[in-house]
Amino acid sequence: MKIKINEGKFDRIVRVIITASLFVFAIFFAQGTAQVFCLIFAAIMAITTLFGWCPLYILFGFSTCGKENAQDEDDASAN
């Protein structure tokens, strides 16, 4: 099973910024349940950013890759 990238460059940059912000918030400002929630959510976002694949995008049929990646996927599926 090959994972198809569905996150574009800008999307991944925004996710890195949000992930870093959540980690900082969780470590320095949040306590208890909020801290745990922020750390878990930040870890999930970090993993999806690393792989460039978001399962929610597949669920909703959404992609931020742009036309060049979509065309590569169409060419691969035609073979």
N, C-alpha and C positions, 0 to 999 in steps of 0.2 A: 504494500500500500504506500503510495507516494503522496505526501502532503503537498497540496497546491498552495502556494503563497497567496494570501488575499489581503495583505496589508501593504500599502504603499510607503514610500520613503517618508513623506511628511507625517503620515499616521504613526509610523514607528518612532519618529523624533518626539512627537507629542506624547506618546506612551512612555518614553524614557523620562521625560520631564515630570509627568504625573507620577510615575513609579518612584522617582527620587524624592519628590515632594511628600508622597505618602509615607515612605520610610523615615524621612526626617520628622514628619509630624508624629508618627507613631513612637519614635524613640524619645523625642524631647517634650512632647506636649500631651499626648493621649495617655490614658490610664485605663486599666481593666479591659472591659469588653471592646471598647472603641479601639484600643491599641491592638488587640488581637485581630479585629476585623480589618484594620488598616494594613497590618502586616500580611495577612492572608491575601487580601485584594491586591496589594503591591506585588506579592510573589507571583500571583496568577498573571498579572499584567507583564511582569518581567519575563516570564516563560513564553507567553504568546508573542511578545516583542522579539525575543531571541529567535524563535522559529519563523516569525513572520506570518503566523497562521492564527486566526481567531475563530473559535468554534461558533460564536454568536453570529459572525458574519455569514457562515454557511447556513445557519438556521434561518436567517432572514434573507438569504440570497444576495448578500452585499459584498462588494470588494472595493478597495481603494487603490488597487495596483496601477490602474491606468490602462490605456489601450494597448501598449506594447506587450505587457504581460498577458493580457487577455487573448491577444492574437497568437502568442506562443502556445497557450493552452489549447486554442482551437486547432492549431496545426498539429499538435501532439495527439489530440483525440481523433483527427482524421486518419492518422496512420494506423 
